[in-house]
């Protein structure tokens, strides 16, 4: 129980650090030019690029993490049920 709680705290800390550091990340040249202009359409397009890049970067980790978590909990549940029956 303590191990799961410490892993959850570590994952939460990593998520917070990632969110805080993403604010300081540099943009691509197209986004930089769009933000430097005072055109609202260019700024919204640059924001769209930014969010799509973040989405594309996080999806592989979320999908892989979901599969690994599902496998871990399935194995753990099966092991626990086998221990109860024996």
PDB file of N, CA, C and O in Angstrom:
ATOM      1  N   UNK A   1       0.829  -1.194   0.000  1.00  0.00           N
ATOM      2  CA  UNK A   1       0.000   0.000   0.000  1.00  0.00           C
ATOM      3  C   UNK A   1       0.870   1.253   0.000  1.00  0.00           C
ATOM      4  O   UNK A   1       0.586   2.216  -0.711  1.00  0.00           O
ATOM      5  N   UNK A   2       1.936   1.230   0.807  1.00  0.00           N
ATOM      6  CA  UNK A   2       2.819   2.395   0.870  1.00  0.00           C
ATOM      7  C   UNK A   2       3.555   2.572  -0.452  1.00  0.00           C
ATOM      8  O   UNK A   2       3.769   3.696  -0.906  1.00  0.00           O
ATOM      9  N   UNK A   3       3.942   1.452  -1.068  1.00  0.00           N
ATOM     10  CA  UNK A   3       4.665   1.521  -2.345  1.00  0.00           C
ATOM     11  C   UNK A   3       3.785   2.142  -3.428  1.00  0.00           C
ATOM     12  O   UNK A   3       4.263   2.969  -4.205  1.00  0.00           O
ATOM     13  N   UNK A   4       2.520   1.763  -3.491  1.00  0.00           N
ATOM     14  CA  UNK A   4       1.602   2.315  -4.490  1.00  0.00           C
ATOM     15  C   UNK A   4       1.405   3.809  -4.243  1.00  0.00           C
ATOM     16  O   UNK A   4       1.354   4.601  -5.184  1.00  0.00           O
ATOM     17  N   UNK A   5       1.294   4.184  -2.981  1.00  0.00           N
ATOM     18  CA  UNK A   5       1.102   5.594  -2.651  1.00  0.00           C
ATOM     19  C   UNK A   5       2.330   6.418  -3.037  1.00  0.00           C
ATOM     20  O   UNK A   5       2.194   7.535  -3.536  1.00  0.00           O
ATOM     21  N   UNK A   6       3.532   5.873  -2.809  1.00  0.00           N
ATOM     22  CA  UNK A   6       4.750   6.612  -3.162  1.00  0.00           C
ATOM     23  C   UNK A   6       4.897   6.714  -4.681  1.00  0.00           C
ATOM     24  O   UNK A   6       5.361   7.733  -5.192  1.00  0.00           O
ATOM     25  N   UNK A   7       4.501   5.660  -5.406  1.00  0.00           N
ATOM     26  CA  UNK A   7       4.548   5.727  -6.866  1.00  0.00           C
ATOM     27  C   UNK A   7       3.548   6.757  -7.379  1.00  0.00           C
ATOM     28  O   UNK A   7       3.848   7.502  -8.312  1.00  0.00           O
ATOM     29  N   UNK A   8       2.370   6.802  -6.779  1.00  0.00           N
ATOM     30  CA  UNK A   8       1.357   7.777  -7.189  1.00  0.00           C
ATOM     31  C   UNK A   8       1.839   9.201  -6.912  1.00  0.00           C
ATOM     32  O   UNK A   8       1.627  10.096  -7.730  1.00  0.00           O
ATOM     33  N   UNK A   9       2.479   9.412  -5.777  1.00  0.00           N
ATOM     34  CA  UNK A   9       3.015  10.745  -5.451  1.00  0.00           C
ATOM     35  C   UNK A   9       4.124  11.141  -6.419  1.00  0.00           C
ATOM     36  O   UNK A   9       4.209  12.297  -6.834  1.00  0.00           O
ATOM     37  N   UNK A  10       4.964  10.190  -6.775  1.00  0.00           N
ATOM     38  CA  UNK A  10       6.032  10.457  -7.730  1.00  0.00           C
ATOM     39  C   UNK A  10       5.471  10.784  -9.109  1.00  0.00           C
ATOM     40  O   UNK A  10       5.961  11.696  -9.776  1.00  0.00           O
ATOM     41  N   UNK A  11       4.452  10.054  -9.541  1.00  0.00           N
ATOM     42  CA  UNK A  11       3.821  10.324 -10.834  1.00  0.00           C
ATOM     43  C   UNK A  11       3.151  11.693 -10.829  1.00  0.00           C
ATOM     44  O   UNK A  11       3.226  12.419 -11.821  1.00  0.00           O
ATOM     45  N   UNK A  12       2.500  12.054  -9.733  1.00  0.00           N
ATOM     46  CA  UNK A  12       1.865  13.363  -9.628  1.00  0.00           C
ATOM     47  C   UNK A  12       2.909  14.478  -9.667  1.00  0.00           C
ATOM     48  O   UNK A  12       2.698  15.502 -10.316  1.00  0.00           O
ATOM     49  N   UNK A  13       4.029  14.283  -8.977  1.00  0.00           N
ATOM     50  CA  UNK A  13       5.099  15.280  -8.993  1.00  0.00           C
ATOM     51  C   UNK A  13       5.667  15.439 -10.407  1.00  0.00           C
ATOM     52  O   UNK A  13       5.939  16.557 -10.846  1.00  0.00           O
ATOM     53  N   UNK A  14       5.846  14.321 -11.118  1.00  0.00           N
ATOM     54  CA  UNK A  14       6.348  14.394 -12.494  1.00  0.00           C
ATOM     55  C   UNK A  14       5.369  15.128 -13.393  1.00  0.00           C
ATOM     56  O   UNK A  14       5.782  15.901 -14.257  1.00  0.00           O
ATOM     57  N   UNK A  15       4.072  14.896 -13.199  1.00  0.00           N
ATOM     58  CA  UNK A  15       3.052  15.580 -13.994  1.00  0.00           C
ATOM     59  C   UNK A  15       3.059  17.082 -13.728  1.00  0.00           C
ATOM     60  O   UNK A  15       2.965  17.881 -14.660  1.00  0.00           O
ATOM     61  N   UNK A  16       3.168  17.460 -12.471  1.00  0.00           N
ATOM     62  CA  UNK A  16       3.196  18.882 -12.123  1.00  0.00           C
ATOM     63  C   UNK A  16       4.429  19.555 -12.701  1.00  0.00           C
ATOM     64  O   UNK A  16       4.337  20.656 -13.245  1.00  0.00           O
ATOM     65  N   UNK A  17       5.576  18.911 -12.592  1.00  0.00           N
ATOM     66  CA  UNK A  17       6.817  19.479 -13.137  1.00  0.00           C
ATOM     67  C   UNK A  17       6.711  19.629 -14.650  1.00  0.00           C
ATOM     68  O   UNK A  17       7.140  20.640 -15.208  1.00  0.00           O
ATOM     69  N   UNK A  18       6.143  18.627 -15.312  1.00  0.00           N
ATOM     70  CA  UNK A  18       5.984  18.695 -16.761  1.00  0.00           C
ATOM     71  C   UNK A  18       5.064  19.842 -17.153  1.00  0.00           C
ATOM     72  O   UNK A  18       5.355  20.570 -18.102  1.00  0.00           O
ATOM     73  N   UNK A  19       3.964  20.011 -16.438  1.00  0.00           N
ATOM     74  CA  UNK A  19       3.036  21.103 -16.759  1.00  0.00           C
ATOM     75  C   UNK A  19       3.668  22.465 -16.521  1.00  0.00           C
ATOM     76  O   UNK A  19       3.459  23.393 -17.302  1.00  0.00           O
ATOM     77  N   UNK A  20       4.436  22.591 -15.454  1.00  0.00           N
ATOM     78  CA  UNK A  20       5.071  23.872 -15.143  1.00  0.00           C
ATOM     79  C   UNK A  20       6.150  24.194 -16.175  1.00  0.00           C
ATOM     80  O   UNK A  20       6.280  25.341 -16.601  1.00  0.00           O
ATOM     81  N   UNK A  21       6.920  23.188 -16.575  1.00  0.00           N
ATOM     82  CA  UNK A  21       8.012  23.430 -17.514  1.00  0.00           C
ATOM     83  C   UNK A  21       7.516  23.642 -18.942  1.00  0.00           C
ATOM     84  O   UNK A  21       8.221  24.247 -19.749  1.00  0.00           O
ATOM     85  N   UNK A  22       6.315  23.157 -19.271  1.00  0.00           N
ATOM     86  CA  UNK A  22       5.813  23.325 -20.633  1.00  0.00           C
ATOM     87  C   UNK A  22       5.513  24.793 -20.947  1.00  0.00           C
ATOM     88  O   UNK A  22       5.457  25.182 -22.113  1.00  0.00           O
ATOM     89  N   UNK A  23       5.323  25.594 -19.922  1.00  0.00           N
ATOM     90  CA  UNK A  23       5.078  27.014 -20.136  1.00  0.00           C
ATOM     91  C   UNK A  23       6.334  27.688 -20.697  1.00  0.00           C
ATOM     92  O   UNK A  23       6.233  28.617 -21.498  1.00  0.00           O
ATOM     93  N   UNK A  24       7.504  27.226 -20.282  1.00  0.00           N
ATOM     94  CA  UNK A  24       8.750  27.831 -20.716  1.00  0.00           C
ATOM     95  C   UNK A  24       9.292  27.243 -22.013  1.00  0.00           C
ATOM     96  O   UNK A  24      10.329  27.690 -22.502  1.00  0.00           O
ATOM     97  N   UNK A  25       8.614  26.258 -22.574  1.00  0.00           N
ATOM     98  CA  UNK A  25       9.106  25.609 -23.787  1.00  0.00           C
ATOM     99  C   UNK A  25       9.070  26.578 -24.965  1.00  0.00           C
ATOM    100  O   UNK A  25       8.158  27.396 -25.087  1.00  0.00           O
ATOM    101  N   UNK A  26      10.068  26.473 -25.820  1.00  0.00           N
ATOM    102  CA  UNK A  26      10.137  27.340 -26.991  1.00  0.00           C
ATOM    103  C   UNK A  26       9.197  26.823 -28.067  1.00  0.00           C
ATOM    104  O   UNK A  26       8.965  25.620 -28.191  1.00  0.00           O
ATOM    105  N   UNK A  27       8.671  27.740 -28.826  1.00  0.00           N
ATOM    106  CA  UNK A  27       7.746  27.375 -29.894  1.00  0.00           C
ATOM    107  C   UNK A  27       8.508  27.222 -31.205  1.00  0.00           C
ATOM    108  O   UNK A  27       9.652  27.657 -31.338  1.00  0.00           O
ATOM    109  N   UNK A  28       7.845  26.593 -32.163  1.00  0.00           N
ATOM    110  CA  UNK A  28       8.434  26.474 -33.496  1.00  0.00           C
ATOM    111  C   UNK A  28       8.445  27.863 -34.144  1.00  0.00           C
ATOM    112  O   UNK A  28       7.728  28.749 -33.677  1.00  0.00           O
ATOM    113  N   UNK A  29       9.229  28.081 -35.197  1.00  0.00           N
ATOM    114  CA  UNK A  29       9.296  29.404 -35.820  1.00  0.00           C
ATOM    115  C   UNK A  29       7.949  29.919 -36.325  1.00  0.00           C
ATOM    116  O   UNK A  29       7.678  31.118 -36.261  1.00  0.00           O
ATOM    117  N   UNK A  30       7.110  29.018 -36.826  1.00  0.00           N
ATOM    118  CA  UNK A  30       5.809  29.460 -37.314  1.00  0.00           C
ATOM    119  C   UNK A  30       4.961  29.994 -36.168  1.00  0.00           C
ATOM    120  O   UNK A  30       4.309  31.030 -36.306  1.00  0.00           O
ATOM    121  N   UNK A  31       4.967  29.303 -35.053  1.00  0.00           N
ATOM    122  CA  UNK A  31       4.206  29.761 -33.898  1.00  0.00           C
ATOM    123  C   UNK A  31       4.777  31.063 -33.350  1.00  0.00           C
ATOM    124  O   UNK A  31       4.038  31.961 -32.946  1.00  0.00           O
ATOM    125  N   UNK A  32       6.096  31.150 -33.345  1.00  0.00           N
ATOM    126  CA  UNK A  32       6.744  32.367 -32.847  1.00  0.00           C
ATOM    127  C   UNK A  32       6.352  33.569 -33.696  1.00  0.00           C
ATOM    128  O   UNK A  32       6.064  34.642 -33.166  1.00  0.00           O
ATOM    129  N   UNK A  33       6.342  33.387 -35.022  1.00  0.00           N
ATOM    130  CA  UNK A  33       5.939  34.489 -35.902  1.00  0.00           C
ATOM    131  C   UNK A  33       4.469  34.833 -35.711  1.00  0.00           C
ATOM    132  O   UNK A  33       4.092  36.004 -35.767  1.00  0.00           O
ATOM    133  N   UNK A  34       3.633  33.817 -35.486  1.00  0.00           N
ATOM    134  CA  UNK A  34       2.212  34.067 -35.284  1.00  0.00           C
ATOM    135  C   UNK A  34       1.941  34.820 -34.004  1.00  0.00           C
ATOM    136  O   UNK A  34       1.040  35.657 -33.951  1.00  0.00           O
ATOM    137  N   UNK A  35       2.708  34.532 -32.978  1.00  0.00           N
ATOM    138  CA  UNK A  35       2.502  35.221 -31.708  1.00  0.00           C
ATOM    139  C   UNK A  35       3.046  36.643 -31.762  1.00  0.00           C
ATOM    140  O   UNK A  35       2.507  37.542 -31.118  1.00  0.00           O
ATOM    141  N   UNK A  36       4.123  36.847 -32.535  1.00  0.00           N
ATOM    142  CA  UNK A  36       4.697  38.184 -32.603  1.00  0.00           C
ATOM    143  C   UNK A  36       3.771  39.149 -33.338  1.00  0.00           C
ATOM    144  O   UNK A  36       3.808  40.354 -33.088  1.00  0.00           O
ATOM    145  N   UNK A  37       2.938  38.627 -34.243  1.00  0.00           N
ATOM    146  CA  UNK A  37       1.951  39.484 -34.900  1.00  0.00           C
ATOM    147  C   UNK A  37       0.810  39.737 -33.927  1.00  0.00           C
ATOM    148  O   UNK A  37       0.552  38.931 -33.033  1.00  0.00           O
ATOM    149  N   UNK A  38       0.140  40.850 -34.106  1.00  0.00           N
ATOM    150  CA  UNK A  38      -0.978  41.165 -33.229  1.00  0.00           C
ATOM    151  C   UNK A  38      -2.306  40.724 -33.831  1.00  0.00           C
ATOM    152  O   UNK A  38      -3.365  41.163 -33.382  1.00  0.00           O
ATOM    153  N   UNK A  39      -2.260  39.869 -34.835  1.00  0.00           N
ATOM    154  CA  UNK A  39      -3.455  39.359 -35.482  1.00  0.00           C
ATOM    155  C   UNK A  39      -4.057  38.245 -34.630  1.00  0.00           C
ATOM    156  O   UNK A  39      -3.380  37.250 -34.370  1.00  0.00           O
ATOM    157  N   UNK A  40      -5.314  38.381 -34.184  1.00  0.00           N
ATOM    158  CA  UNK A  40      -5.913  37.330 -33.338  1.00  0.00           C
ATOM    159  C   UNK A  40      -6.017  35.986 -34.047  1.00  0.00           C
ATOM    160  O   UNK A  40      -5.913  34.944 -33.400  1.00  0.00           O
ATOM    161  N   UNK A  41      -6.218  35.986 -35.355  1.00  0.00           N
ATOM    162  CA  UNK A  41      -6.312  34.718 -36.082  1.00  0.00           C
ATOM    163  C   UNK A  41      -4.971  33.996 -36.081  1.00  0.00           C
ATOM    164  O   UNK A  41      -4.928  32.774 -35.943  1.00  0.00           O
ATOM    165  N   UNK A  42      -3.881  34.733 -36.232  1.00  0.00           N
ATOM    166  CA  UNK A  42      -2.551  34.121 -36.217  1.00  0.00           C
ATOM    167  C   UNK A  42      -2.228  33.577 -34.832  1.00  0.00           C
ATOM    168  O   UNK A  42      -1.621  32.514 -34.699  1.00  0.00           O
ATOM    169  N   UNK A  43      -2.636  34.311 -33.804  1.00  0.00           N
ATOM    170  CA  UNK A  43      -2.380  33.848 -32.441  1.00  0.00           C
ATOM    171  C   UNK A  43      -3.180  32.586 -32.126  1.00  0.00           C
ATOM    172  O   UNK A  43      -2.669  31.684 -31.463  1.00  0.00           O
ATOM    173  N   UNK A  44      -4.417  32.513 -32.589  1.00  0.00           N
ATOM    174  CA  UNK A  44      -5.205  31.313 -32.316  1.00  0.00           C
ATOM    175  C   UNK A  44      -4.676  30.122 -33.110  1.00  0.00           C
ATOM    176  O   UNK A  44      -4.746  28.987 -32.640  1.00  0.00           O
ATOM    177  N   UNK A  45      -4.150  30.369 -34.307  1.00  0.00           N
ATOM    178  CA  UNK A  45      -3.563  29.287 -35.087  1.00  0.00           C
ATOM    179  C   UNK A  45      -2.286  28.784 -34.400  1.00  0.00           C
ATOM    180  O   UNK A  45      -2.043  27.578 -34.362  1.00  0.00           O
ATOM    181  N   UNK A  46      -1.491  29.677 -33.871  1.00  0.00           N
ATOM    182  CA  UNK A  46      -0.279  29.281 -33.159  1.00  0.00           C
ATOM    183  C   UNK A  46      -0.640  28.492 -31.905  1.00  0.00           C
ATOM    184  O   UNK A  46       0.037  27.520 -31.569  1.00  0.00           O
ATOM    185  N   UNK A  47      -1.686  28.896 -31.218  1.00  0.00           N
ATOM    186  CA  UNK A  47      -2.135  28.148 -30.036  1.00  0.00           C
ATOM    187  C   UNK A  47      -2.623  26.756 -30.437  1.00  0.00           C
ATOM    188  O   UNK A  47      -2.397  25.783 -29.717  1.00  0.00           O
ATOM    189  N   UNK A  48      -3.285  26.664 -31.573  1.00  0.00           N
ATOM    190  CA  UNK A  48      -3.724  25.364 -32.079  1.00  0.00           C
ATOM    191  C   UNK A  48      -2.553  24.446 -32.363  1.00  0.00           C
ATOM    192  O   UNK A  48      -2.592  23.262 -32.028  1.00  0.00           O
ATOM    193  N   UNK A  49      -1.505  24.986 -32.984  1.00  0.00           N
ATOM    194  CA  UNK A  49      -0.293  24.189 -33.216  1.00  0.00           C
ATOM    195  C   UNK A  49       0.308  23.706 -31.896  1.00  0.00           C
ATOM    196  O   UNK A  49       0.713  22.551 -31.763  1.00  0.00           O
ATOM    197  N   UNK A  50       0.352  24.606 -30.942  1.00  0.00           N
ATOM    198  CA  UNK A  50       0.934  24.275 -29.642  1.00  0.00           C
ATOM    199  C   UNK A  50       0.195  23.115 -28.987  1.00  0.00           C
ATOM    200  O   UNK A  50       0.816  22.154 -28.533  1.00  0.00           O
ATOM    201  N   UNK A  51      -1.133  23.206 -28.939  1.00  0.00           N
ATOM    202  CA  UNK A  51      -1.906  22.152 -28.286  1.00  0.00           C
ATOM    203  C   UNK A  51      -1.875  20.851 -29.075  1.00  0.00           C
ATOM    204  O   UNK A  51      -1.895  19.773 -28.482  1.00  0.00           O
ATOM    205  N   UNK A  52      -1.827  20.931 -30.390  1.00  0.00           N
ATOM    206  CA  UNK A  52      -1.749  19.684 -31.164  1.00  0.00           C
ATOM    207  C   UNK A  52      -0.400  18.989 -30.954  1.00  0.00           C
ATOM    208  O   UNK A  52      -0.336  17.760 -30.913  1.00  0.00           O
ATOM    209  N   UNK A  53       0.655  19.755 -30.824  1.00  0.00           N
ATOM    210  CA  UNK A  53       1.976  19.167 -30.558  1.00  0.00           C
ATOM    211  C   UNK A  53       1.992  18.520 -29.178  1.00  0.00           C
ATOM    212  O   UNK A  53       2.517  17.417 -29.022  1.00  0.00           O
ATOM    213  N   UNK A  54       1.430  19.184 -28.180  1.00  0.00           N
ATOM    214  CA  UNK A  54       1.362  18.590 -26.844  1.00  0.00           C
ATOM    215  C   UNK A  54       0.542  17.303 -26.859  1.00  0.00           C
ATOM    216  O   UNK A  54       0.911  16.318 -26.219  1.00  0.00           O
ATOM    217  N   UNK A  55      -0.563  17.317 -27.585  1.00  0.00           N
ATOM    218  CA  UNK A  55      -1.410  16.131 -27.690  1.00  0.00           C
ATOM    219  C   UNK A  55      -0.649  14.977 -28.326  1.00  0.00           C
ATOM    220  O   UNK A  55      -0.689  13.852 -27.828  1.00  0.00           O
ATOM    221  N   UNK A  56       0.045  15.256 -29.430  1.00  0.00           N
ATOM    222  CA  UNK A  56       0.792  14.201 -30.124  1.00  0.00           C
ATOM    223  C   UNK A  56       1.941  13.666 -29.274  1.00  0.00           C
ATOM    224  O   UNK A  56       2.285  12.488 -29.377  1.00  0.00           O
ATOM    225  N   UNK A  57       2.535  14.510 -28.441  1.00  0.00           N
ATOM    226  CA  UNK A  57       3.646  14.057 -27.605  1.00  0.00           C
ATOM    227  C   UNK A  57       3.173  13.204 -26.436  1.00  0.00           C
ATOM    228  O   UNK A  57       3.893  12.302 -26.009  1.00  0.00           O
ATOM    229  N   UNK A  58       1.984  13.465 -25.912  1.00  0.00           N
ATOM    230  CA  UNK A  58       1.531  12.733 -24.734  1.00  0.00           C
ATOM    231  C   UNK A  58       0.810  11.435 -25.060  1.00  0.00           C
ATOM    232  O   UNK A  58       0.797  10.523 -24.234  1.00  0.00           O
ATOM    233  N   UNK A  59       0.216  11.325 -26.227  1.00  0.00           N
ATOM    234  CA  UNK A  59      -0.584  10.140 -26.550  1.00  0.00           C
ATOM    235  C   UNK A  59       0.200   8.821 -26.481  1.00  0.00           C
ATOM    236  O   UNK A  59      -0.314   7.866 -25.898  1.00  0.00           O
ATOM    237  N   UNK A  60       1.406   8.714 -27.038  1.00  0.00           N
ATOM    238  CA  UNK A  60       2.103   7.423 -26.916  1.00  0.00           C
ATOM    239  C   UNK A  60       2.341   7.011 -25.469  1.00  0.00           C
ATOM    240  O   UNK A  60       2.226   5.832 -25.133  1.00  0.00           O
ATOM    241  N   UNK A  61       2.670   7.963 -24.617  1.00  0.00           N
ATOM    242  CA  UNK A  61       2.914   7.647 -23.217  1.00  0.00           C
ATOM    243  C   UNK A  61       1.625   7.236 -22.506  1.00  0.00           C
ATOM    244  O   UNK A  61       1.632   6.316 -21.688  1.00  0.00           O
ATOM    245  N   UNK A  62       0.526   7.912 -22.816  1.00  0.00           N
ATOM    246  CA  UNK A  62      -0.739   7.549 -22.197  1.00  0.00           C
ATOM    247  C   UNK A  62      -1.220   6.172 -22.646  1.00  0.00           C
ATOM    248  O   UNK A  62      -1.699   5.385 -21.829  1.00  0.00           O
ATOM    249  N   UNK A  63      -1.095   5.881 -23.926  1.00  0.00           N
ATOM    250  CA  UNK A  63      -1.533   4.582 -24.432  1.00  0.00           C
ATOM    251  C   UNK A  63      -0.668   3.468 -23.854  1.00  0.00           C
ATOM    252  O   UNK A  63      -1.191   2.465 -23.367  1.00  0.00           O
ATOM    253  N   UNK A  64       0.635   3.635 -23.905  1.00  0.00           N
ATOM    254  CA  UNK A  64       1.538   2.618 -23.363  1.00  0.00           C
ATOM    255  C   UNK A  64       1.334   2.447 -21.862  1.00  0.00           C
ATOM    256  O   UNK A  64       1.315   1.324 -21.358  1.00  0.00           O
ATOM    257  N   UNK A  65       1.185   3.544 -21.161  1.00  0.00           N
ATOM    258  CA  UNK A  65       0.954   3.475 -19.719  1.00  0.00           C
ATOM    259  C   UNK A  65      -0.356   2.787 -19.381  1.00  0.00           C
ATOM    260  O   UNK A  65      -0.440   2.070 -18.384  1.00  0.00           O
ATOM    261  N   UNK A  66      -1.374   2.994 -20.195  1.00  0.00           N
ATOM    262  CA  UNK A  66      -2.657   2.328 -19.962  1.00  0.00           C
ATOM    263  C   UNK A  66      -2.533   0.823 -20.134  1.00  0.00           C
ATOM    264  O   UNK A  66      -3.038   0.058 -19.313  1.00  0.00           O
ATOM    265  N   UNK A  67      -1.860   0.393 -21.201  1.00  0.00           N
ATOM    266  CA  UNK A  67      -1.680  -1.034 -21.420  1.00  0.00           C
ATOM    267  C   UNK A  67      -0.844  -1.670 -20.308  1.00  0.00           C
ATOM    268  O   UNK A  67      -1.170  -2.760 -19.838  1.00  0.00           O
ATOM    269  N   UNK A  68       0.206  -1.016 -19.895  1.00  0.00           N
ATOM    270  CA  UNK A  68       1.052  -1.554 -18.834  1.00  0.00           C
ATOM    271  C   UNK A  68       0.281  -1.631 -17.521  1.00  0.00           C
ATOM    272  O   UNK A  68       0.395  -2.621 -16.798  1.00  0.00           O
ATOM    273  N   UNK A  69      -0.498  -0.604 -17.203  1.00  0.00           N
ATOM    274  CA  UNK A  69      -1.291  -0.613 -15.977  1.00  0.00           C
ATOM    275  C   UNK A  69      -2.326  -1.732 -15.994  1.00  0.00           C
ATOM    276  O   UNK A  69      -2.524  -2.426 -14.997  1.00  0.00           O
ATOM    277  N   UNK A  70      -2.989  -1.900 -17.147  1.00  0.00           N
ATOM    278  CA  UNK A  70      -3.983  -2.961 -17.266  1.00  0.00           C
ATOM    279  C   UNK A  70      -3.346  -4.330 -17.067  1.00  0.00           C
ATOM    280  O   UNK A  70      -3.900  -5.175 -16.364  1.00  0.00           O
ATOM    281  N   UNK A  71      -2.195  -4.554 -17.675  1.00  0.00           N
ATOM    282  CA  UNK A  71      -1.499  -5.837 -17.525  1.00  0.00           C
ATOM    283  C   UNK A  71      -1.070  -6.048 -16.079  1.00  0.00           C
ATOM    284  O   UNK A  71      -1.219  -7.148 -15.548  1.00  0.00           O
ATOM    285  N   UNK A  72      -0.547  -5.023 -15.442  1.00  0.00           N
ATOM    286  CA  UNK A  72      -0.097  -5.130 -14.050  1.00  0.00           C
ATOM    287  C   UNK A  72      -1.254  -5.494 -13.130  1.00  0.00           C
ATOM    288  O   UNK A  72      -1.132  -6.409 -12.316  1.00  0.00           O
ATOM    289  N   UNK A  73      -2.377  -4.788 -13.250  1.00  0.00           N
ATOM    290  CA  UNK A  73      -3.505  -5.049 -12.367  1.00  0.00           C
ATOM    291  C   UNK A  73      -4.136  -6.408 -12.652  1.00  0.00           C
ATOM    292  O   UNK A  73      -4.629  -7.062 -11.733  1.00  0.00           O
ATOM    293  N   UNK A  74      -4.128  -6.841 -13.907  1.00  0.00           N
ATOM    294  CA  UNK A  74      -4.665  -8.166 -14.241  1.00  0.00           C
ATOM    295  C   UNK A  74      -3.808  -9.268 -13.619  1.00  0.00           C
ATOM    296  O   UNK A  74      -4.340 -10.212 -13.035  1.00  0.00           O
ATOM    297  N   UNK A  75      -2.512  -9.154 -13.740  1.00  0.00           N
ATOM    298  CA  UNK A  75      -1.610 -10.151 -13.158  1.00  0.00           C
ATOM    299  C   UNK A  75      -1.713 -10.134 -11.636  1.00  0.00           C
ATOM    300  O   UNK A  75      -1.732 -11.184 -10.994  1.00  0.00           O
ATOM    301  N   UNK A  76      -1.777  -8.962 -11.080  1.00  0.00           N
ATOM    302  CA  UNK A  76      -1.869  -8.852  -9.618  1.00  0.00           C
ATOM    303  C   UNK A  76      -3.179  -9.453  -9.109  1.00  0.00           C
ATOM    304  O   UNK A  76      -3.183 -10.149  -8.094  1.00  0.00           O
ATOM    305  N   UNK A  77      -4.283  -9.194  -9.798  1.00  0.00           N
ATOM    306  CA  UNK A  77      -5.575  -9.731  -9.393  1.00  0.00           C
ATOM    307  C   UNK A  77      -5.585 -11.262  -9.497  1.00  0.00           C
ATOM    308  O   UNK A  77      -6.101 -11.943  -8.612  1.00  0.00           O
ATOM    309  N   UNK A  78      -5.004 -11.805 -10.599  1.00  0.00           N
ATOM    310  CA  UNK A  78      -4.948 -13.252 -10.771  1.00  0.00           C
ATOM    311  C   UNK A  78      -4.076 -13.897  -9.685  1.00  0.00           C
ATOM    312  O   UNK A  78      -4.441 -14.935  -9.134  1.00  0.00           O
ATOM    313  N   UNK A  79      -2.945 -13.296  -9.384  1.00  0.00           N
ATOM    314  CA  UNK A  79      -2.067 -13.828  -8.341  1.00  0.00           C
ATOM    315  C   UNK A  79      -2.771 -13.814  -6.992  1.00  0.00           C
ATOM    316  O   UNK A  79      -2.674 -14.767  -6.220  1.00  0.00           O
ATOM    317  N   UNK A  80      -3.473 -12.737  -6.719  1.00  0.00           N
ATOM    318  CA  UNK A  80      -4.188 -12.618  -5.449  1.00  0.00           C
ATOM    319  C   UNK A  80      -5.292 -13.677  -5.357  1.00  0.00           C
ATOM    320  O   UNK A  80      -5.476 -14.284  -4.302  1.00  0.00           O
ATOM    321  N   UNK A  81      -6.019 -13.900  -6.439  1.00  0.00           N
ATOM    322  CA  UNK A  81      -7.090 -14.910  -6.407  1.00  0.00           C
ATOM    323  C   UNK A  81      -6.519 -16.321  -6.296  1.00  0.00           C
ATOM    324  O   UNK A  81      -7.135 -17.181  -5.666  1.00  0.00           O
ATOM    325  N   UNK A  82      -5.356 -16.579  -6.892  1.00  0.00           N
ATOM    326  CA  UNK A  82      -4.732 -17.895  -6.771  1.00  0.00           C
ATOM    327  C   UNK A  82      -4.253 -18.145  -5.349  1.00  0.00           C
ATOM    328  O   UNK A  82      -4.326 -19.273  -4.860  1.00  0.00           O
ATOM    329  N   UNK A  83      -3.770 -17.117  -4.688  1.00  0.00           N
ATOM    330  CA  UNK A  83      -3.327 -17.263  -3.308  1.00  0.00           C
ATOM    331  C   UNK A  83      -4.504 -17.533  -2.373  1.00  0.00           C
ATOM    332  O   UNK A  83      -4.369 -18.268  -1.394  1.00  0.00           O
ATOM    333  N   UNK A  84      -5.653 -16.941  -2.676  1.00  0.00           N
ATOM    334  CA  UNK A  84      -6.838 -17.156  -1.832  1.00  0.00           C
ATOM    335  C   UNK A  84      -7.389 -18.562  -1.987  1.00  0.00           C
ATOM    336  O   UNK A  84      -7.875 -19.149  -1.020  1.00  0.00           O
ATOM    337  N   UNK A  85      -7.319 -19.110  -3.202  1.00  0.00           N
ATOM    338  CA  UNK A  85      -7.877 -20.451  -3.435  1.00  0.00           C
ATOM    339  C   UNK A  85      -6.967 -21.555  -2.903  1.00  0.00           C
ATOM    340  O   UNK A  85      -7.445 -22.652  -2.614  1.00  0.00           O
ATOM    341  N   UNK A  86      -5.684 -21.295  -2.769  1.00  0.00           N
ATOM    342  CA  UNK A  86      -4.787 -22.359  -2.282  1.00  0.00           C
ATOM    343  C   UNK A  86      -4.606 -22.342  -0.798  1.00  0.00           C
ATOM    344  O   UNK A  86      -3.881 -23.177  -0.255  1.00  0.00           O
TER     345      UNK A  86
END
